[in-house]
Amino acid sequence: MRSNAAVALGGGAMAASYFLPWIADGFAGGLLGGSAVIPHEALTPLVRDRGAETPVELLGFIATFALAGIVTVLALVNAASRILVLAAGAAPFAWLGWMFLRLRDGASAAGLPMPAPDSADLSALWEILREVSQIGLWAYLGAAVLLLILAIADPG
């Protein structure tokens, strides 16, 4: 790839977001203990405590950061392949889609309807997201979009 520097920047930002705050302090009225949610601090104890019983969904989420780190290292040594960059960029969105499908299936199995949001719901959701989200979430999603664009548009 010709844009190895940009790939390294995107992959590095995505991998580094694992250590950055994602959700604001005091979200949900102190339900989260009054501190920002940082994936590393929230997920490491869960994986350590559960060991081999860690849910595959959680491992899949953590794997997106690892894949971004691998892409970063490969880009730094000019060895990143387009397919690997594409996989790293698409992984967060594939994981979100997988979680949505699992939620839908779980709701269906429980006999619950899946709500269909209208535009007012989506705009309210956007406002809440803007209020509570922190740099880590935006770095993760922005870097994923950057990697997708580079994988698709890079001429080399």
C-alpha positions in Angstrom: 0.0 0.0 0.0 1.2 3.5 -0.8 -0.4 5.1 2.2 1.4 3.1 4.9 1.8 6.2 7.1 -1.9 6.9 7.1 -2.7 3.2 7.7 -0.2 3.2 10.7 -1.9 6.4 12.0 -5.4 4.9 11.7 -4.5 1.5 13.1 -2.5 3.2 15.9 -5.4 5.4 16.8 -7.8 2.5 16.8 -5.5 0.3 19.0 -4.7 3.2 21.3 -8.5 3.9 21.9 -8.5 0.7 24.0 -6.7 2.8 26.7 -8.8 6.0 26.3 -12.1 7.0 27.9 -15.1 6.1 25.8 -18.1 7.1 28.1 -18.2 10.2 30.2 -17.7 10.4 33.9 -20.9 10.1 35.9 -22.9 8.6 33.1 -26.3 7.2 34.2 -26.3 9.1 37.4 -23.2 7.5 38.9 -24.3 4.0 37.9 -20.8 3.4 36.5 -19.1 4.6 39.7 -18.6 8.2 38.6 -15.6 7.4 36.4 -15.1 7.3 32.7 -15.4 4.0 31.0 -12.1 2.9 29.6 -12.1 -0.5 27.7 -8.8 -1.6 29.2 -9.9 -0.9 32.8 -13.4 -2.4 32.2 -12.6 -5.5 30.2 -9.3 -6.7 31.7 -10.8 -7.8 35.0 -13.7 -9.5 33.2 -11.4 -11.5 31.0 -9.1 -12.3 33.9 -12.0 -13.5 36.2 -13.8 -15.5 33.6 -10.8 -17.0 31.8 -11.9 -19.7 29.3 -15.5 -18.8 30.0 -15.2 -15.3 28.6 -18.0 -14.7 26.1 -16.9 -14.9 22.5 -18.6 -11.5 21.9 -16.3 -9.9 24.3 -13.3 -11.6 22.8 -14.4 -10.5 19.4 -14.5 -6.9 20.6 -11.1 -7.1 22.1 -9.8 -8.7 18.9 -10.7 -5.6 16.9 -8.1 -3.7 18.9 -5.5 -6.4 18.4 -6.1 -6.5 14.7 -5.6 -2.7 14.6 -2.3 -3.1 16.4 -1.2 -5.7 14.0 -2.1 -3.5 11.0 -0.1 -0.6 12.6 3.0 -2.7 13.0 2.8 -4.1 9.5 2.2 -0.6 8.1 5.3 0.7 9.9 7.4 -1.9 8.2 5.7 -1.4 4.8 4.1 -4.9 4.9 0.4 -4.1 5.4 -1.9 -5.8 2.9 -5.1 -4.2 1.6 -7.2 -7.2 2.8 -5.8 -6.9 6.4 -6.4 -3.1 6.4 -9.9 -3.7 5.1 -10.5 -6.3 7.8 -9.3 -4.0 10.6 -11.5 -1.2 9.3 -14.6 -3.4 8.9 -14.1 -5.3 12.1 -15.8 -2.7 14.4 -18.8 -2.4 12.2 -19.1 -6.2 11.7 -18.9 -6.6 15.5 -21.7 -4.0 15.9 -23.8 -5.8 13.3 -23.2 -9.1 15.0 -24.3 -7.6 18.4 -27.4 -6.2 16.8 -28.3 -9.6 15.3 -27.7 -11.3 18.7 -29.9 -8.8 20.4 -32.6 -9.3 17.8 -32.5 -13.1 18.2 -32.5 -12.8 22.0 -35.5 -10.5 21.9 -37.3 -12.8 19.4 -36.6 -15.9 21.5 -38.0 -14.1 24.6 -41.1 -13.1 22.6 -40.2 -9.4 22.7 -40.6 -7.1 19.7 -37.5 -5.2 18.3 -38.3 -1.5 18.4 -38.1 0.3 15.0 -36.8 3.8 15.8 -38.1 6.7 13.9 -36.1 9.8 13.0 -37.0 11.6 16.3 -35.7 8.5 18.2 -32.5 8.6 16.2 -31.9 12.3 16.7 -32.5 11.9 20.5 -30.1 8.9 20.5 -27.5 11.1 18.6 -27.8 13.8 21.3 -27.3 11.4 24.1 -24.3 9.9 22.3 -22.8 13.3 21.8 -23.3 14.1 25.5 -21.7 10.9 26.9 -19.1 9.8 24.4 -15.5 10.6 24.9 -12.4 10.7 22.7 -11.8 6.9 22.7 -15.1 6.0 21.1 -14.6 8.6 18.3 -11.0 7.6 17.8 -12.1 4.0 17.4 -14.9 4.7 14.9 -13.0 7.4 13.1 -9.9 5.2 12.7 -12.1 2.3 11.4 -13.6 4.6 8.8 -10.2 5.8 7.8 -8.9 2.3 7.4 -11.9 1.3 5.3 -11.4 4.3 3.0 -7.6 3.6 2.7 -8.2 -0.1 1.9 -10.7 0.8 -0.8 -9.2 3.9 -2.3 -5.4 3.3 -2.0 -4.0 3.0 -5.5 -1.0 0.9 -4.5 
